[in-house]
Amino acid sequence: MDNLEIDYKKAAQQLRSGEALFGKDGALAPLLERILNSALEGEMDAHLSEEER
């Protein structure tokens, strides 16, 4: 599994078993990481395009 894939079956299993949602091994950690990385990448792209003007 690469950085862009999220194991939804594992996350669903963790949710059903009552494990933590967030934190290092939380069920939603991979999804949150992907969202944050995408947001930061968008900010960097916008910042760099403003510098080029």
PDB file of N, H, CA, C and O in Angstrom:
ATOM      1  N   MET A   1       0.854  -1.187   0.000  1.00  0.00           N
ATOM      2  CA  MET A   1       0.000   0.000   0.000  1.00  0.00           C
ATOM      3  C   MET A   1       0.889   1.235   0.000  1.00  0.00           C
ATOM      4  O   MET A   1       1.778   1.369   0.840  1.00  0.00           O
ATOM      5  N   ASP A   2       0.644   2.137  -0.948  1.00  0.00           N
ATOM      6  H   ASP A   2      -0.079   2.028  -1.630  1.00  0.00           H
ATOM      7  CA  ASP A   2       1.436   3.365  -0.982  1.00  0.00           C
ATOM      8  C   ASP A   2       0.745   4.464  -0.186  1.00  0.00           C
ATOM      9  O   ASP A   2      -0.294   4.241   0.435  1.00  0.00           O
ATOM     10  N   ASN A   3       1.337   5.649  -0.213  1.00  0.00           N
ATOM     11  H   ASN A   3       2.182   5.830  -0.717  1.00  0.00           H
ATOM     12  CA  ASN A   3       0.824   6.757   0.597  1.00  0.00           C
ATOM     13  C   ASN A   3      -0.574   7.207   0.192  1.00  0.00           C
ATOM     14  O   ASN A   3      -1.297   7.783   1.005  1.00  0.00           O
ATOM     15  N   LEU A   4      -0.967   6.952  -1.065  1.00  0.00           N
ATOM     16  H   LEU A   4      -0.380   6.484  -1.726  1.00  0.00           H
ATOM     17  CA  LEU A   4      -2.244   7.465  -1.541  1.00  0.00           C
ATOM     18  C   LEU A   4      -3.406   6.512  -1.284  1.00  0.00           C
ATOM     19  O   LEU A   4      -4.566   6.900  -1.421  1.00  0.00           O
ATOM     20  N   GLU A   5      -3.107   5.275  -0.914  1.00  0.00           N
ATOM     21  H   GLU A   5      -2.164   4.960  -0.803  1.00  0.00           H
ATOM     22  CA  GLU A   5      -4.167   4.312  -0.669  1.00  0.00           C
ATOM     23  C   GLU A   5      -4.557   4.305   0.805  1.00  0.00           C
ATOM     24  O   GLU A   5      -3.714   4.446   1.690  1.00  0.00           O
ATOM     25  N   ILE A   6      -5.834   4.141   1.041  1.00  0.00           N
ATOM     26  H   ILE A   6      -6.519   4.027   0.322  1.00  0.00           H
ATOM     27  CA  ILE A   6      -6.346   4.047   2.406  1.00  0.00           C
ATOM     28  C   ILE A   6      -7.032   2.694   2.535  1.00  0.00           C
ATOM     29  O   ILE A   6      -7.863   2.332   1.702  1.00  0.00           O
ATOM     30  N   ASP A   7      -6.687   1.958   3.566  1.00  0.00           N
ATOM     31  H   ASP A   7      -6.012   2.252   4.243  1.00  0.00           H
ATOM     32  CA  ASP A   7      -7.274   0.639   3.797  1.00  0.00           C
ATOM     33  C   ASP A   7      -8.612   0.825   4.518  1.00  0.00           C
ATOM     34  O   ASP A   7      -8.677   0.827   5.748  1.00  0.00           O
ATOM     35  N   TYR A   8      -9.673   0.979   3.727  1.00  0.00           N
ATOM     36  H   TYR A   8      -9.621   0.977   2.728  1.00  0.00           H
ATOM     37  CA  TYR A   8     -10.993   1.243   4.290  1.00  0.00           C
ATOM     38  C   TYR A   8     -11.524   0.062   5.096  1.00  0.00           C
ATOM     39  O   TYR A   8     -12.223   0.252   6.091  1.00  0.00           O
ATOM     40  N   LYS A   9     -11.194  -1.151   4.671  1.00  0.00           N
ATOM     41  H   LYS A   9     -10.626  -1.305   3.863  1.00  0.00           H
ATOM     42  CA  LYS A   9     -11.657  -2.329   5.412  1.00  0.00           C
ATOM     43  C   LYS A   9     -11.038  -2.358   6.805  1.00  0.00           C
ATOM     44  O   LYS A   9     -11.717  -2.666   7.785  1.00  0.00           O
ATOM     45  N   LYS A  10      -9.751  -2.038   6.889  1.00  0.00           N
ATOM     46  H   LYS A  10      -9.200  -1.788   6.093  1.00  0.00           H
ATOM     47  CA  LYS A  10      -9.079  -2.003   8.192  1.00  0.00           C
ATOM     48  C   LYS A  10      -9.679  -0.901   9.065  1.00  0.00           C
ATOM     49  O   LYS A  10      -9.913  -1.106  10.256  1.00  0.00           O
ATOM     50  N   ALA A  11      -9.926   0.263   8.472  1.00  0.00           N
ATOM     51  H   ALA A  11      -9.736   0.430   7.505  1.00  0.00           H
ATOM     52  CA  ALA A  11     -10.516   1.373   9.230  1.00  0.00           C
ATOM     53  C   ALA A  11     -11.899   0.995   9.751  1.00  0.00           C
ATOM     54  O   ALA A  11     -12.228   1.279  10.903  1.00  0.00           O
ATOM     55  N   ALA A  12     -12.704   0.359   8.914  1.00  0.00           N
ATOM     56  H   ALA A  12     -12.437   0.128   7.979  1.00  0.00           H
ATOM     57  CA  ALA A  12     -14.047  -0.060   9.340  1.00  0.00           C
ATOM     58  C   ALA A  12     -13.967  -1.085  10.468  1.00  0.00           C
ATOM     59  O   ALA A  12     -14.759  -1.042  11.410  1.00  0.00           O
ATOM     60  N   GLN A  13     -13.017  -2.000  10.369  1.00  0.00           N
ATOM     61  H   GLN A  13     -12.374  -2.036   9.604  1.00  0.00           H
ATOM     62  CA  GLN A  13     -12.841  -3.005  11.418  1.00  0.00           C
ATOM     63  C   GLN A  13     -12.436  -2.337  12.734  1.00  0.00           C
ATOM     64  O   GLN A  13     -12.928  -2.711  13.798  1.00  0.00           O
ATOM     65  N   GLN A  14     -11.545  -1.355  12.663  1.00  0.00           N
ATOM     66  H   GLN A  14     -11.144  -1.051  11.799  1.00  0.00           H
ATOM     67  CA  GLN A  14     -11.127  -0.639  13.865  1.00  0.00           C
ATOM     68  C   GLN A  14     -12.299   0.113  14.482  1.00  0.00           C
ATOM     69  O   GLN A  14     -12.445   0.142  15.704  1.00  0.00           O
ATOM     70  N   LEU A  15     -13.130   0.719  13.647  1.00  0.00           N
ATOM     71  H   LEU A  15     -13.012   0.695  12.654  1.00  0.00           H
ATOM     72  CA  LEU A  15     -14.297   1.444  14.154  1.00  0.00           C
ATOM     73  C   LEU A  15     -15.272   0.498  14.853  1.00  0.00           C
ATOM     74  O   LEU A  15     -15.784   0.807  15.929  1.00  0.00           O
ATOM     75  N   ARG A  16     -15.520  -0.647  14.238  1.00  0.00           N
ATOM     76  H   ARG A  16     -15.103  -0.898  13.364  1.00  0.00           H
ATOM     77  CA  ARG A  16     -16.448  -1.623  14.830  1.00  0.00           C
ATOM     78  C   ARG A  16     -15.928  -2.177  16.152  1.00  0.00           C
ATOM     79  O   ARG A  16     -16.707  -2.481  17.055  1.00  0.00           O
ATOM     80  N   SER A  17     -14.606  -2.306  16.260  1.00  0.00           N
ATOM     81  H   SER A  17     -13.973  -2.058  15.526  1.00  0.00           H
ATOM     82  CA  SER A  17     -14.040  -2.884  17.485  1.00  0.00           C
ATOM     83  C   SER A  17     -13.849  -1.846  18.581  1.00  0.00           C
ATOM     84  O   SER A  17     -13.437  -2.189  19.690  1.00  0.00           O
ATOM     85  N   GLY A  18     -14.144  -0.579  18.286  1.00  0.00           N
ATOM     86  H   GLY A  18     -14.479  -0.301  17.386  1.00  0.00           H
ATOM     87  CA  GLY A  18     -14.061   0.463  19.304  1.00  0.00           C
ATOM     88  C   GLY A  18     -12.672   1.041  19.509  1.00  0.00           C
ATOM     89  O   GLY A  18     -12.417   1.698  20.518  1.00  0.00           O
ATOM     90  N   GLU A  19     -11.772   0.803  18.563  1.00  0.00           N
ATOM     91  H   GLU A  19     -11.980   0.269  17.743  1.00  0.00           H
ATOM     92  CA  GLU A  19     -10.423   1.357  18.684  1.00  0.00           C
ATOM     93  C   GLU A  19     -10.452   2.867  18.463  1.00  0.00           C
ATOM     94  O   GLU A  19     -11.445   3.419  17.988  1.00  0.00           O
ATOM     95  N   ALA A  20      -9.363   3.515  18.812  1.00  0.00           N
ATOM     96  H   ALA A  20      -8.556   3.067  19.198  1.00  0.00           H
ATOM     97  CA  ALA A  20      -9.264   4.971  18.691  1.00  0.00           C
ATOM     98  C   ALA A  20      -9.428   5.411  17.236  1.00  0.00           C
ATOM     99  O   ALA A  20      -9.001   4.719  16.312  1.00  0.00           O
ATOM    100  N   LEU A  21     -10.050   6.565  17.054  1.00  0.00           N
ATOM    101  H   LEU A  21     -10.398   7.126  17.805  1.00  0.00           H
ATOM    102  CA  LEU A  21     -10.223   7.110  15.714  1.00  0.00           C
ATOM    103  C   LEU A  21      -8.979   7.850  15.243  1.00  0.00           C
ATOM    104  O   LEU A  21      -8.601   7.759  14.075  1.00  0.00           O
ATOM    105  N   PHE A  22      -8.347   8.580  16.150  1.00  0.00           N
ATOM    106  H   PHE A  22      -8.654   8.654  17.099  1.00  0.00           H
ATOM    107  CA  PHE A  22      -7.184   9.382  15.798  1.00  0.00           C
ATOM    108  C   PHE A  22      -5.971   8.884  16.558  1.00  0.00           C
ATOM    109  O   PHE A  22      -6.065   7.927  17.327  1.00  0.00           O
ATOM    110  N   GLY A  23      -4.851   9.517  16.352  1.00  0.00           N
ATOM    111  H   GLY A  23      -4.775  10.295  15.728  1.00  0.00           H
ATOM    112  CA  GLY A  23      -3.612   9.067  16.969  1.00  0.00           C
ATOM    113  C   GLY A  23      -2.795   8.292  15.955  1.00  0.00           C
ATOM    114  O   GLY A  23      -3.227   8.084  14.821  1.00  0.00           O
ATOM    115  N   LYS A  24      -1.624   7.871  16.365  1.00  0.00           N
ATOM    116  H   LYS A  24      -1.273   8.040  17.286  1.00  0.00           H
ATOM    117  CA  LYS A  24      -0.695   7.208  15.448  1.00  0.00           C
ATOM    118  C   LYS A  24      -1.319   6.019  14.725  1.00  0.00           C
ATOM    119  O   LYS A  24      -1.154   5.887  13.512  1.00  0.00           O
ATOM    120  N   ASP A  25      -2.018   5.169  15.427  1.00  0.00           N
ATOM    121  H   ASP A  25      -2.152   5.277  16.412  1.00  0.00           H
ATOM    122  CA  ASP A  25      -2.604   3.967  14.834  1.00  0.00           C
ATOM    123  C   ASP A  25      -4.123   4.036  14.744  1.00  0.00           C
ATOM    124  O   ASP A  25      -4.784   3.005  14.618  1.00  0.00           O
ATOM    125  N   GLY A  26      -4.675   5.234  14.806  1.00  0.00           N
ATOM    126  H   GLY A  26      -4.138   6.071  14.907  1.00  0.00           H
ATOM    127  CA  GLY A  26      -6.117   5.398  14.774  1.00  0.00           C
ATOM    128  C   GLY A  26      -6.718   5.040  13.431  1.00  0.00           C
ATOM    129  O   GLY A  26      -6.034   5.048  12.407  1.00  0.00           O
ATOM    130  N   ALA A  27      -7.992   4.729  13.442  1.00  0.00           N
ATOM    131  H   ALA A  27      -8.548   4.723  14.273  1.00  0.00           H
ATOM    132  CA  ALA A  27      -8.692   4.308  12.234  1.00  0.00           C
ATOM    133  C   ALA A  27      -8.716   5.400  11.165  1.00  0.00           C
ATOM    134  O   ALA A  27      -8.667   5.100   9.972  1.00  0.00           O
ATOM    135  N   LEU A  28      -8.792   6.649  11.581  1.00  0.00           N
ATOM    136  H   LEU A  28      -8.832   6.892  12.550  1.00  0.00           H
ATOM    137  CA  LEU A  28      -8.889   7.748  10.614  1.00  0.00           C
ATOM    138  C   LEU A  28      -7.556   8.439  10.346  1.00  0.00           C
ATOM    139  O   LEU A  28      -7.511   9.405   9.585  1.00  0.00           O
ATOM    140  N   ALA A  29      -6.476   7.968  10.952  1.00  0.00           N
ATOM    141  H   ALA A  29      -6.512   7.184  11.571  1.00  0.00           H
ATOM    142  CA  ALA A  29      -5.170   8.607  10.787  1.00  0.00           C
ATOM    143  C   ALA A  29      -4.722   8.680   9.326  1.00  0.00           C
ATOM    144  O   ALA A  29      -4.258   9.739   8.903  1.00  0.00           O
ATOM    145  N   PRO A  30      -4.837   7.608   8.530  1.00  0.00           N
ATOM    146  CA  PRO A  30      -4.411   7.701   7.131  1.00  0.00           C
ATOM    147  C   PRO A  30      -5.236   8.713   6.331  1.00  0.00           C
ATOM    148  O   PRO A  30      -4.699   9.432   5.489  1.00  0.00           O
ATOM    149  N   LEU A  31      -6.534   8.764   6.598  1.00  0.00           N
ATOM    150  H   LEU A  31      -6.971   8.180   7.283  1.00  0.00           H
ATOM    151  CA  LEU A  31      -7.399   9.717   5.902  1.00  0.00           C
ATOM    152  C   LEU A  31      -7.045  11.145   6.288  1.00  0.00           C
ATOM    153  O   LEU A  31      -6.955  12.018   5.424  1.00  0.00           O
ATOM    154  N   LEU A  32      -6.846  11.389   7.569  1.00  0.00           N
ATOM    155  H   LEU A  32      -6.919  10.680   8.270  1.00  0.00           H
ATOM    156  CA  LEU A  32      -6.464  12.716   8.043  1.00  0.00           C
ATOM    157  C   LEU A  32      -5.115  13.129   7.462  1.00  0.00           C
ATOM    158  O   LEU A  32      -4.936  14.279   7.062  1.00  0.00           O
ATOM    159  N   GLU A  33      -4.169  12.197   7.414  1.00  0.00           N
ATOM    160  H   GLU A  33      -4.315  11.262   7.739  1.00  0.00           H
ATOM    161  CA  GLU A  33      -2.856  12.495   6.850  1.00  0.00           C
ATOM    162  C   GLU A  33      -2.976  12.892   5.380  1.00  0.00           C
ATOM    163  O   GLU A  33      -2.335  13.844   4.935  1.00  0.00           O
ATOM    164  N   ARG A  34      -3.786  12.170   4.640  1.00  0.00           N
ATOM    165  H   ARG A  34      -4.307  11.396   5.001  1.00  0.00           H
ATOM    166  CA  ARG A  34      -3.965  12.469   3.214  1.00  0.00           C
ATOM    167  C   ARG A  34      -4.601  13.848   3.012  1.00  0.00           C
ATOM    168  O   ARG A  34      -4.190  14.600   2.129  1.00  0.00           O
ATOM    169  N   ILE A  35      -5.598  14.173   3.826  1.00  0.00           N
ATOM    170  H   ILE A  35      -5.932  13.562   4.543  1.00  0.00           H
ATOM    171  CA  ILE A  35      -6.258  15.478   3.733  1.00  0.00           C
ATOM    172  C   ILE A  35      -5.282  16.602   4.045  1.00  0.00           C
ATOM    173  O   ILE A  35      -5.221  17.596   3.322  1.00  0.00           O
ATOM    174  N   LEU A  36      -4.521  16.446   5.121  1.00  0.00           N
ATOM    175  H   LEU A  36      -4.571  15.639   5.709  1.00  0.00           H
ATOM    176  CA  LEU A  36      -3.566  17.488   5.509  1.00  0.00           C
ATOM    177  C   LEU A  36      -2.465  17.659   4.475  1.00  0.00           C
ATOM    178  O   LEU A  36      -2.085  18.786   4.156  1.00  0.00           O
ATOM    179  N   ASN A  37      -1.950  16.560   3.949  1.00  0.00           N
ATOM    180  H   ASN A  37      -2.259  15.644   4.208  1.00  0.00           H
ATOM    181  CA  ASN A  37      -0.908  16.654   2.929  1.00  0.00           C
ATOM    182  C   ASN A  37      -1.424  17.334   1.663  1.00  0.00           C
ATOM    183  O   ASN A  37      -0.708  18.128   1.053  1.00  0.00           O
ATOM    184  N   SER A  38      -2.643  17.036   1.269  1.00  0.00           N
ATOM    185  H   SER A  38      -3.225  16.392   1.765  1.00  0.00           H
ATOM    186  CA  SER A  38      -3.232  17.676   0.091  1.00  0.00           C
ATOM    187  C   SER A  38      -3.416  19.170   0.311  1.00  0.00           C
ATOM    188  O   SER A  38      -3.157  19.970  -0.588  1.00  0.00           O
ATOM    189  N   ALA A  39      -3.861  19.546   1.500  1.00  0.00           N
ATOM    190  H   ALA A  39      -4.072  18.896   2.231  1.00  0.00           H
ATOM    191  CA  ALA A  39      -4.042  20.964   1.817  1.00  0.00           C
ATOM    192  C   ALA A  39      -2.706  21.699   1.806  1.00  0.00           C
ATOM    193  O   ALA A  39      -2.604  22.798   1.261  1.00  0.00           O
ATOM    194  N   LEU A  40      -1.685  21.098   2.406  1.00  0.00           N
ATOM    195  H   LEU A  40      -1.767  20.205   2.850  1.00  0.00           H
ATOM    196  CA  LEU A  40      -0.367  21.730   2.430  1.00  0.00           C
ATOM    197  C   LEU A  40       0.226  21.843   1.032  1.00  0.00           C
ATOM    198  O   LEU A  40       0.864  22.844   0.703  1.00  0.00           O
ATOM    199  N   GLU A  41       0.020  20.831   0.219  1.00  0.00           N
ATOM    200  H   GLU A  41      -0.498  20.019   0.486  1.00  0.00           H
ATOM    201  CA  GLU A  41       0.514  20.871  -1.155  1.00  0.00           C
ATOM    202  C   GLU A  41      -0.171  21.993  -1.935  1.00  0.00           C
ATOM    203  O   GLU A  41       0.479  22.703  -2.703  1.00  0.00           O
ATOM    204  N   GLY A  42      -1.468  22.152  -1.741  1.00  0.00           N
ATOM    205  H   GLY A  42      -1.995  21.575  -1.117  1.00  0.00           H
ATOM    206  CA  GLY A  42      -2.194  23.240  -2.391  1.00  0.00           C
ATOM    207  C   GLY A  42      -1.700  24.604  -1.944  1.00  0.00           C
ATOM    208  O   GLY A  42      -1.568  25.515  -2.761  1.00  0.00           O
ATOM    209  N   GLU A  43      -1.426  24.753  -0.660  1.00  0.00           N
ATOM    210  H   GLU A  43      -1.532  24.012   0.004  1.00  0.00           H
ATOM    211  CA  GLU A  43      -0.891  26.018  -0.137  1.00  0.00           C
ATOM    212  C   GLU A  43       0.470  26.322  -0.746  1.00  0.00           C
ATOM    213  O   GLU A  43       0.743  27.462  -1.119  1.00  0.00           O
ATOM    214  N   MET A  44       1.320  25.314  -0.849  1.00  0.00           N
ATOM    215  H   MET A  44       1.099  24.387  -0.546  1.00  0.00           H
ATOM    216  CA  MET A  44       2.654  25.514  -1.427  1.00  0.00           C
ATOM    217  C   MET A  44       2.547  25.895  -2.899  1.00  0.00           C
ATOM    218  O   MET A  44       3.254  26.791  -3.361  1.00  0.00           O
ATOM    219  N   ASP A  45       1.673  25.228  -3.634  1.00  0.00           N
ATOM    220  H   ASP A  45       1.098  24.500  -3.259  1.00  0.00           H
ATOM    221  CA  ASP A  45       1.484  25.557  -5.046  1.00  0.00           C
ATOM    222  C   ASP A  45       1.016  26.997  -5.205  1.00  0.00           C
ATOM    223  O   ASP A  45       1.519  27.718  -6.066  1.00  0.00           O
ATOM    224  N   ALA A  46       0.062  27.421  -4.390  1.00  0.00           N
ATOM    225  H   ALA A  46      -0.347  26.835  -3.690  1.00  0.00           H
ATOM    226  CA  ALA A  46      -0.446  28.791  -4.457  1.00  0.00           C
ATOM    227  C   ALA A  46       0.647  29.789  -4.101  1.00  0.00           C
ATOM    228  O   ALA A  46       0.780  30.822  -4.757  1.00  0.00           O
ATOM    229  N   HIS A  47       1.418  29.495  -3.086  1.00  0.00           N
ATOM    230  H   HIS A  47       1.311  28.655  -2.553  1.00  0.00           H
ATOM    231  CA  HIS A  47       2.497  30.390  -2.654  1.00  0.00           C
ATOM    232  C   HIS A  47       3.556  30.521  -3.745  1.00  0.00           C
ATOM    233  O   HIS A  47       4.008  31.628  -4.041  1.00  0.00           O
ATOM    234  N   LEU A  48       3.953  29.404  -4.341  1.00  0.00           N
ATOM    235  H   LEU A  48       3.587  28.505  -4.100  1.00  0.00           H
ATOM    236  CA  LEU A  48       4.983  29.444  -5.374  1.00  0.00           C
ATOM    237  C   LEU A  48       4.491  30.146  -6.631  1.00  0.00           C
ATOM    238  O   LEU A  48       5.266  30.837  -7.291  1.00  0.00           O
ATOM    239  N   SER A  49       3.210  29.981  -6.978  1.00  0.00           N
ATOM    240  H   SER A  49       2.580  29.419  -6.442  1.00  0.00           H
ATOM    241  CA  SER A  49       2.693  30.652  -8.169  1.00  0.00           C
ATOM    242  C   SER A  49       2.604  32.160  -7.947  1.00  0.00           C
ATOM    243  O   SER A  49       2.753  32.926  -8.899  1.00  0.00           O
ATOM    244  N   GLU A  50       2.363  32.605  -6.709  1.00  0.00           N
ATOM    245  H   GLU A  50       2.242  31.983  -5.935  1.00  0.00           H
ATOM    246  CA  GLU A  50       2.351  34.038  -6.408  1.00  0.00           C
ATOM    247  C   GLU A  50       3.749  34.634  -6.519  1.00  0.00           C
ATOM    248  O   GLU A  50       3.901  35.774  -6.956  1.00  0.00           O
ATOM    249  N   GLU A  51       4.768  33.878  -6.129  1.00  0.00           N
ATOM    250  H   GLU A  51       4.645  32.951  -5.774  1.00  0.00           H
ATOM    251  CA  GLU A  51       6.142  34.366  -6.211  1.00  0.00           C
ATOM    252  C   GLU A  51       6.587  34.542  -7.653  1.00  0.00           C
ATOM    253  O   GLU A  51       7.420  35.403  -7.935  1.00  0.00           O
ATOM    254  N   GLU A  52       6.052  33.746  -8.572  1.00  0.00           N
ATOM    255  H   GLU A  52       5.376  33.046  -8.342  1.00  0.00           H
ATOM    256  CA  GLU A  52       6.446  33.813  -9.973  1.00  0.00           C
ATOM    257  C   GLU A  52       5.885  35.047 -10.672  1.00  0.00           C
ATOM    258  O   GLU A  52       6.390  35.432 -11.726  1.00  0.00           O
ATOM    259  N   ARG A  53       4.877  35.660 -10.122  1.00  0.00           N
ATOM    260  H   ARG A  53       4.467  35.347  -9.265  1.00  0.00           H
ATOM    261  CA  ARG A  53       4.241  36.821 -10.768  1.00  0.00           C
ATOM    262  C   ARG A  53       5.070  38.041 -10.660  1.00  0.00           C
ATOM    263  O   ARG A  53       4.678  39.099 -11.151  1.00  0.00           O
TER     264      ARG A  53
END
